C-alpha cells in the first residue's frame, strides 16, 4: 500500500511561524533604531554645516563693509608713464590736493604729487621696467620708467608708508578739481614738522 506522510502538527507549525514573525519584527526594530540614529546624525551634520556657512557669510560681509567704509567717497583713477610700460590704479578723491615741492630734485623733475596710503595703490604692470634713484637720507624712492624716463609715482620721504602720485600721469575722466599747495622743500625738515596733515595722508 502507498505510504502516507506523517501528519503535520498544527501546534508545531504555529510555533514556527510565530518565531519567524518575532524574528522579523525584532530585525525591523533594529533597522528602525539604526535609521533613527542615522537621521539624528545627519541632522547634526546639516545643522553644523549651516552654522559654518552662516559664520562664513557673516565674516565676508564684515570684510565688504570694512572695505566699503575705507573707500567711501573715493574714485578709482588709472594712469601710467608715457610709453605705457608702467600702469597703475589708485583710489583717491576726485578732488585732488597736490603738493608742489621746491627741493632740489622736485624742482628739476617737476614733482607735483598727491599722497595716498599704500593699500589704495596697485601697480598693474611694469615692475621690472622701473628704476629707482635715491640720495641724501635715501628714504624717498624716486621711481622712473626705464624706457621713457617718466616718474608717474614714487615713495615720498614724508610718507614712506604711502605713495606720491603724479596727477598729470592719470588718465582723463576721473579728476574733477586740483588744489595745489606749495611746500618749502629747501627747508624740508622744518616744513614737514610745521605741516599739520601731510604725514597723515598715507594713513587709511
Secondary structure as a PSIPRED ss2 file (coil, helix, strand):
# PSIPRED VFORMAT (PSIPRED V4.0)

   1 X C   1.000  0.000  0.000
   2 X C   1.000  0.000  0.000
   3 X C   1.000  0.000  0.000
   4 X C   1.000  0.000  0.000
   5 X C   1.000  0.000  0.000
   6 X C   1.000  0.000  0.000
   7 X C   1.000  0.000  0.000
   8 X C   1.000  0.000  0.000
   9 X C   1.000  0.000  0.000
  10 X H   0.000  1.000  0.000
  11 X H   0.000  1.000  0.000
  12 X H   0.000  1.000  0.000
  13 X H   0.000  1.000  0.000
  14 X H   0.000  1.000  0.000
  15 X H   0.000  1.000  0.000
  16 X H   0.000  1.000  0.000
  17 X H   0.000  1.000  0.000
  18 X H   0.000  1.000  0.000
  19 X H   0.000  1.000  0.000
  20 X H   0.000  1.000  0.000
  21 X H   0.000  1.000  0.000
  22 X H   0.000  1.000  0.000
  23 X H   0.000  1.000  0.000
  24 X H   0.000  1.000  0.000
  25 X H   0.000  1.000  0.000
  26 X H   0.000  1.000  0.000
  27 X H   0.000  1.000  0.000
  28 X H   0.000  1.000  0.000
  29 X H   0.000  1.000  0.000
  30 X H   0.000  1.000  0.000
  31 X H   0.000  1.000  0.000
  32 X H   0.000  1.000  0.000
  33 X H   0.000  1.000  0.000
  34 X H   0.000  1.000  0.000
  35 X H   0.000  1.000  0.000
  36 X H   0.000  1.000  0.000
  37 X H   0.000  1.000  0.000
  38 X H   0.000  1.000  0.000
  39 X H   0.000  1.000  0.000
  40 X H   0.000  1.000  0.000
  41 X H   0.000  1.000  0.000
  42 X H   0.000  1.000  0.000
  43 X H   0.000  1.000  0.000
  44 X H   0.000  1.000  0.000
  45 X H   0.000  1.000  0.000
  46 X H   0.000  1.000  0.000
  47 X H   0.000  1.000  0.000
  48 X H   0.000  1.000  0.000
  49 X H   0.000  1.000  0.000
  50 X H   0.000  1.000  0.000
  51 X H   0.000  1.000  0.000
  52 X H   0.000  1.000  0.000
  53 X H   0.000  1.000  0.000
  54 X H   0.000  1.000  0.000
  55 X H   0.000  1.000  0.000
  56 X H   0.000  1.000  0.000
  57 X H   0.000  1.000  0.000
  58 X H   0.000  1.000  0.000
  59 X H   0.000  1.000  0.000
  60 X H   0.000  1.000  0.000
  61 X H   0.000  1.000  0.000
  62 X H   0.000  1.000  0.000
  63 X H   0.000  1.000  0.000
  64 X H   0.000  1.000  0.000
  65 X H   0.000  1.000  0.000
  66 X H   0.000  1.000  0.000
  67 X H   0.000  1.000  0.000
  68 X H   0.000  1.000  0.000
  69 X H   0.000  1.000  0.000
  70 X H   0.000  1.000  0.000
  71 X H   0.000  1.000  0.000
  72 X C   1.000  0.000  0.000
  73 X C   1.000  0.000  0.000
  74 X C   1.000  0.000  0.000
  75 X E   0.000  0.000  1.000
  76 X E   0.000  0.000  1.000
  77 X E   0.000  0.000  1.000
  78 X E   0.000  0.000  1.000
  79 X E   0.000  0.000  1.000
  80 X E   0.000  0.000  1.000
  81 X C   1.000  0.000  0.000
  82 X C   1.000  0.000  0.000
  83 X C   1.000  0.000  0.000
  84 X C   1.000  0.000  0.000
  85 X C   1.000  0.000  0.000
  86 X C   1.000  0.000  0.000
  87 X E   0.000  0.000  1.000
  88 X E   0.000  0.000  1.000
  89 X E   0.000  0.000  1.000
  90 X E   0.000  0.000  1.000
  91 X E   0.000  0.000  1.000
  92 X E   0.000  0.000  1.000
  93 X C   1.000  0.000  0.000
  94 X C   1.000  0.000  0.000
  95 X E   0.000  0.000  1.000
  96 X E   0.000  0.000  1.000
  97 X E   0.000  0.000  1.000
  98 X E   0.000  0.000  1.000
  99 X E   0.000  0.000  1.000
 100 X E   0.000  0.000  1.000
 101 X E   0.000  0.000  1.000
 102 X C   1.000  0.000  0.000
 103 X C   1.000  0.000  0.000
 104 X H   0.000  1.000  0.000
 105 X H   0.000  1.000  0.000
 106 X H   0.000  1.000  0.000
 107 X H   0.000  1.000  0.000
 108 X H   0.000  1.000  0.000
 109 X H   0.000  1.000  0.000
 110 X C   1.000  0.000  0.000
 111 X C   1.000  0.000  0.000
 112 X E   0.000  0.000  1.000
 113 X E   0.000  0.000  1.000
 114 X E   0.000  0.000  1.000
 115 X E   0.000  0.000  1.000
 116 X E   0.000  0.000  1.000
 117 X E   0.000  0.000  1.000
 118 X H   0.000  1.000  0.000
 119 X H   0.000  1.000  0.000
 120 X H   0.000  1.000  0.000
 121 X E   0.000  0.000  1.000
 122 X E   0.000  0.000  1.000
 123 X E   0.000  0.000  1.000
 124 X E   0.000  0.000  1.000
 125 X E   0.000  0.000  1.000
 126 X C   1.000  0.000  0.000
 127 X H   0.000  1.000  0.000
 128 X H   0.000  1.000  0.000
 129 X H   0.000  1.000  0.000
 130 X E   0.000  0.000  1.000
 131 X E   0.000  0.000  1.000
 132 X E   0.000  0.000  1.000
 133 X E   0.000  0.000  1.000
 134 X C   1.000  0.000  0.000
 135 X C   1.000  0.000  0.000
 136 X C   1.000  0.000  0.000
 137 X C   1.000  0.000  0.000
 138 X C   1.000  0.000  0.000
 139 X C   1.000  0.000  0.000
 140 X C   1.000  0.000  0.000
 141 X E   0.000  0.000  1.000
 142 X E   0.000  0.000  1.000
 143 X E   0.000  0.000  1.000
 144 X E   0.000  0.000  1.000
 145 X E   0.000  0.000  1.000
 146 X C   1.000  0.000  0.000
 147 X C   1.000  0.000  0.000
 148 X C   1.000  0.000  0.000
 149 X C   1.000  0.000  0.000
 150 X C   1.000  0.000  0.000
 151 X C   1.000  0.000  0.000
 152 X C   1.000  0.000  0.000
 153 X E   0.000  0.000  1.000
 154 X E   0.000  0.000  1.000
 155 X E   0.000  0.000  1.000
 156 X C   1.000  0.000  0.000
 157 X C   1.000  0.000  0.000
 158 X C   1.000  0.000  0.000
 159 X C   1.000  0.000  0.000
 160 X C   1.000  0.000  0.000
 161 X C   1.000  0.000  0.000
 162 X E   0.000  0.000  1.000
 163 X E   0.000  0.000  1.000
 164 X E   0.000  0.000  1.000
 165 X E   0.000  0.000  1.000
 166 X C   1.000  0.000  0.000
 167 X H   0.000  1.000  0.000
 168 X H   0.000  1.000  0.000
 169 X H   0.000  1.000  0.000
 170 X E   0.000  0.000  1.000
 171 X C   1.000  0.000  0.000
 172 X C   1.000  0.000  0.000
 173 X C   1.000  0.000  0.000
 174 X C   1.000  0.000  0.000
 175 X C   1.000  0.000  0.000
 176 X C   1.000  0.000  0.000
 177 X E   0.000  0.000  1.000
 178 X E   0.000  0.000  1.000
 179 X E   0.000  0.000  1.000
 180 X E   0.000  0.000  1.000
 181 X E   0.000  0.000  1.000
 182 X E   0.000  0.000  1.000
 183 X E   0.000  0.000  1.000
 184 X C   1.000  0.000  0.000
 185 X H   0.000  1.000  0.000
 186 X H   0.000  1.000  0.000
 187 X H   0.000  1.000  0.000
 188 X H   0.000  1.000  0.000
 189 X H   0.000  1.000  0.000
 190 X H   0.000  1.000  0.000
 191 X H   0.000  1.000  0.000
 192 X H   0.000  1.000  0.000
 193 X H   0.000  1.000  0.000
 194 X H   0.000  1.000  0.000
 195 X C   1.000  0.000  0.000
 196 X C   1.000  0.000  0.000
 197 X C   1.000  0.000  0.000
 198 X H   0.000  1.000  0.000
 199 X H   0.000  1.000  0.000
 200 X H   0.000  1.000  0.000
 201 X C   1.000  0.000  0.000
 202 X C   1.000  0.000  0.000
 203 X C   1.000  0.000  0.000
 204 X C   1.000  0.000  0.000
